[in-house]
Amino acid sequence: MRRGCILGLAAGTVLLAGCTERAITGTEPDSLPGQGANTVEVLLPASSITTWRDTTFTGFAQADEATFTLVARQDTFRSRPLGRLAALPDSVQMNGQTWAVDSFTEAELMVVPDTLDVFIPAGGTDIDVRALGRSYDPATATWEQAADGQPWDSAGGDLGPIVASGHVDPFPRDSAASDTVSLAFGADVDSVLKAWRASDGDPGFALAFASSGSRMRISRMSLHTRVHLVRPDSTLDADEIFAVTGGTFIFAPSPPPPGTSLRVGGIPASRAYVEFTPPDSADGRRLRGAQISRAELVFRPLAPPAENQDMEIATSALLTGLGADFLEFGPKTPVAGLPGTSPGSNTSGFTIFPDSLQAGRPLILDVTGAIRRWAATPADSTADPIRLGVRLQPDGQAQGYWDFGSAEADSLLRPVLRMLVTPQVPFEAP
């Protein structure tokens, strides 16, 4: 599933890719636009653009909003999914009749992993479902606290008795695989589930590996039960399936704050924002009014984040326009149309390839449309700044993130605006 470099066509006129840095001056001289004008490549580091501003905002998605949950027990990282079995019924409808649930005779928690993001050591490992001793709030629970301002008795959750367990064998790293892990409840299944039914699922449960060295990203969980049903004149055994609610996961350690870098991805989700207005001229060449054959923003990756915080698989992302000054509106800055694209084309998708970033290759974003629109503004007018955001799509789809150099990074790591420019041909009156 990992690839070194792929270019993807996006909506409208924008093309984005995470690929190897290369020159963009591959046009043949006799096919260049205009007559008598040289087409040149112009490189403008962020530090040379006096209007350049950039920042990172975080918190666009928390763990309870993620498209997955994560269970891990490794030397430097731990994670535990939390969930509830709420609304367990005291009666069900069968064959048009109402049957009372007399007892839960069997139960299994069915866990569906993402086989692209899983590591189980040779020989496999055990995984436990443990009743929690304290209720939690999915939106604010962390490794240290069950809810905002309510710390766990011990870090990682108040883990009570084991109510279900199972063995997990190594998975093939194959996107076509669809293996399900079954965690069977013990002999006291009826009392456990009836207690949760009486409390509407509280205080919930946690998943935890019994030994170290394992990690598993979970796509979904559900409870499969065998119930004994009764009516005044008959009994019946039936199979029922119930959804896990209130799902989230807690993990340690937390990722460090983004600092002065430009961060994309992670939990909590981070977005990189930039704003700039190109200079009217550079290196003695008039840029405003010139023909722009291509323009790119080049983001240079920093060192990989700590283990278990870096992106591990190719991840979809978006380049968006911003509808206001992000330093004024902050994380709530509205998304707007991508500058220079056709009406209704607000975003353009691309893929972040961690292997490519790990090798030091830059992330290249095509901003040709935005720069063409800027270049076409009348010379005697004030051009609007170009405001852009970079984020994962959807936010919270990955545990990991990646940092890129900001305007404050070392000179070789700062963002660069790279353009293929044909200046206007001057015409003199005879």
N, C-alpha and C positions, 0 to 999 in steps of 0.2 A: 504493500500500500504506500510505502514511502517512495518518493521520486525526487531526483536531484533538481530538476528545473522544468517547469511547465508554464506556458503562457496560456491564459484563458481569456476568450472574448467576453466582454461584459456588455451590459445594456448601453444603448446609444453609441457614442463615439469613444468610450473609455475602455482601455485595455490595461489590466493590471497583472503583475506576476511577481513571484518571489524567485528570482533567477540570478544567474551569474552576471556580474557587472560587465558591460561591454560598451564599446563606442556606438553612437547612434548616427554616425556620419557615413553610412554605407551607400548613399545615393550616388549614382553615376553623374559626373559633371555635366554631361550633355543633356541630362534629364532634370536638372535642378530648376526650380521655379524662377521666373524672372529672366532678364537678359542683362548681362554685364555686371551681375552681382554675385559675389561669392557666398555660398552657403557654408556657415561655420558652426562649430560646436562651442557653446558658451556654458561654462561651469560657474555657478554662483553658490559658494558655501553659505550656510545660514548666517555665519558671522559677517558676511559681506553685504547682506540684505538688511538695511538699517531698520526696516519695519518688522523684522521677523520676531515672532513670539511663539512659544510652545509650552505645553504643560501636560500633565497626566491627572485624570480624575478617576477615582475608584468607587466601588460600591454600587455598580449598576445591576448586579445580581449577587445574591447571597446563596449559601448552600441549599436552602430550602427551595430556591427557584431554579436550581440546576437541572439539566436533563439526565442526571445520573446520581447515584450515591456511591460512596467509596469506602471499602473496608481494607485496612492495611495494618500490618505490624512488621515494621522494619527497624533497622538499627537507629535511623535518624528521623523516622516519620511514623505516625500512627493515625488511623482514622477509623471511626465507628459510625455506621449508619444507625439512625434512630427511626422508629416508626410506631404506629398504633394500629390496633385492630378494633376500630370503633364500629358501632352500630351492628354488632353481632346480634342476630335476631333471636327472639324467643318463640317465633312461629314462622312458617313458610307456606307458600301456596304451591300445592301439588295437585295436578289433575282437577283444577277448579275448586279445590277444597283447602281449607285452612288446617294445617297440622301444627301442633305444639312441638317445639324442640325439647325433647325429654333429656337428651344428653349428647355430648360430643364424644364419639367413640374413638376417632382417629383424627390426626391433623398433621399436615406438613406445610412448612413455609417454603414456597417454591421461589428460588432466586435465579434470575436470568442474567448471566454476566455478559459483558462486552468482551468478546474473545480477542479483540485487538489491543486491549489494555488490561492484561492480567499476568501475574507471575505467581506460579505455585511451584515450590521446589520439587525435585525428584522424590517420588514416594508419596507426594501429596501432603495435605495438612487437614486438621480438624477445624471446623468453624462452629461457634456456639451462638444460640439465641438466648440472651439473658434478660430477665425481667428487670426493669429499672425500679429503683427505690424512691425516685423523685420524678415528678412530672416536669416536662420541658416545654419551652416555647420554640417552635421550628424556626421562627424568623430571627431569634436572637441567641439561640443556644450556641455555645462554643465549647472547646475542650476544657475550659476553666469554669464555665457557668451554665446552669440549666436554663436560665432566662436572664434578662437584663437585670443586673444587680443581685442575682441569686446564685451564688457559687455552688458547684457540686461539693459533696463531702470529700471526694477525692477526684483529682483531675481525670478527665475522660469519662465521667458519668458515674452515678451511684449504681454500680452493677450489682444486681441481686442474683438469685439462683438461676442456674441453667434450666430453661424450660424446653429447649429443643437443640438438636445438634446433628451434624453430618460430616462426612469426609469429602474433601475436594481433591480430585486428581489434577495433574497438569493438563492444560488445554492446548490443542494445536493452535498456533498463531495463524488463524485462517478466518477471513471475514465471512465465509460461507458456513462456518460452524455455528450451531445454535444449541449449545449444551445448557442444561438446566440442573441446578444443584437443589437437591431435596434435603431439607432439614426437618427431621421427624421429631414430633413432640413426645415427651415421656409418658409414663403410665398415668400421671396426674393431669392429662390433657383436659379432662372435663372440668376439673376445679379451676384450672388456670383460665380457660376460655370463659367460663361462667363468671369468674371474678372480673375479667376485662369487660364482659357484657354489662355487668352491674355498674361499672364505672365509666362506661363509654370509651373503653380503651386505655384509660389512664392507669398507671403513669407511663405505660409504653414499654418498649423493649429496645435492645441494642444488639447489633451483630459484632462479634469479635473473633479474630483468629486465636486459636489456642496456643500456637507457637509462633516464633518469629520467622521473618524471611518471606512473607507473602503479601500480595496486594491483589485486589480484584475490584474492577469497576462494574457496578451493577446497573443494568438497564431498567429492571422492574422486579417487584416482589408481589406475591399474592398468597393467601392462605387457602389451601385445599383441605376440606374436612369431610369426614363421614359422620352424619348425624342420625340419631335415632328419633323418629317422629311418632307421635301418638295422636289418636282420636278416641272418642269414647268407645268406639266399637272395633278399632283396628290399630295396628302398628306398622311402621315402614322405615326402612333404612335407605338413605339417599346421600348423594354426593353434592356438596355445595362449595362455591368459590367466593371468597371475600377479598376486597381490595385492602391493601395497606395504606393508611392515611397519615397525614402529618409527617411525611417523610423529609428527612434532612440528614446531614452527616456532620460530625465534628472532627477536627483534626489538629494535630500539633506536630511541628511548630507552625505558627502562622507566617505567611509571607511577609518579608520586610516591606515598609512603605516604599513607593517608587522613587523618592528623592528627586534628583534633577534629570533622571532618564525619562525616555518616552516608553511607557509600558503598554502592552496590548495583551489582554486575556486574563485568565486566572479566576480564582474565587477568593475574595470578592472581585467581580469583574472590573477591569481597568480599560480605559480608552485614552488614546493619545490624540491631542488636539494641536493644530498648528495654524498660524495666521501669518501672511506675508503679502507684500506688494512688490513685485519686481521693480528694479530701477529702470528709469526711462532709457538709460544708456549704460553700456559696460564695455571696457577695453576700447573706447573710442567708437563703438558701434551703436547705432540707434536701435533699441529693442522695441520700443513702443512704435507701432506702425509697421513693424517688420512682419514678414510672413513666418509663421511658426510651423515647421514641418512636424516637430514632435517635441514634447516637454515631459520630463520625468522628475519626480521627487525620489531621491535615493536616501533610504534610511539604513544606517550601518548598525549591525547587531553588536551588542556588548557581550561580555562573557555569559555563558549559560547560567541560569539561576541554580540555586541549591538543588540537590537531588530530590525528586518527587515534587518539585515546584516548576520544573521546566516542561514545556510541551513535549509530548512523546510521539504524537502522530500528526500527520498533515491535518490542518485545521482551517475551516472556512472563515473568511473575514470580509469586511466591507470598508470601502472608502465612501464617506458621506460628505455632503456639504453641511455647513453650520449656519443657522439663521440669525445669529447674534454674536456679540463679543463674549467669548467664553470666559474671559477673565472678569467680566461683570456678572454673568449669569451662572457661572460655575457648572456643576454637573447637570443642571437642569437646562442647559443651553439647547434650544430646539434644533432638530435636524431639518435641514432645508434641501432644496434641489442642488445636485452637484453642479458647481459652476461650469458653464460652457456646454452642458449636455442638452439634449432635446427636452421639451416640456414633458413633465411626468416622470422623467428619469432621475430619481432622487439618489440612487446608490449604485455602486458597481462592486461586484463580488470578485474575490481572488482567493488564493490559497496560500497559507503560511506553511512552509516546509521546514520543520525543525532541523533536519539533517543539513539542509542548505545553510541555515543560519549558524549551526554548529561549526561549519567549515569556514565561517567568516564572510559568506556571500551576502551582499546587501539585499534588502527588500526594495523593489523598484515599483513605484506607483505612477501610472500614466496620468498626467494632468494636462494633456495637450489641449483639451477643450477649454479649461479654465484659463490657460495662458493665452490662447487665441482670442478669447473674449476680452481679456485685459489688453492685448496688443491692438485690438480694433477700436478701443475707446479714443475719442478725439484728443489730440495732443494738448489742447487748451483746457481739458476737463480734468477733474480729480477722479482717478480710478478707485473703485471699491476694493478693499482688501480681499484676498482669497482666504477663506476659512474652511478648513478641512478636519475631519475626524477619522480615526482609524480604530476599528473595533472588531471583535469576533461576532459571528452571526450563526446562532444566537449568542447573546451574552451568557456566560456561565456554562458553555458547552465543554469546557476543559478545566481541569484543576490547575494546570500550569500556565505560565505566561512567558513572554520574552521582552527584554529591555533593549531599546535602541538609543543611540547617542542623541542627545538634545543639543541645543545651541550652546550649552555650557560644557559640553564634553570636550575631550582633547581634540585638537584641530582635525586629526585624521578620522575622527568618529562622528563629526557633526553632520547633520543632514545637508544635502546638496540639491540645488535645482539645476538640472541639466537640460539644455535646449538646443535644438537644431534650428538655426535662424538664417533667414535670407533677408538682409536689410533692404529697404526701399531703394530703387534705382533713382539717383538724382537726374533730373532733366533740366538742362540750361537753355534759356531762350536764345535763339540765334541772333 
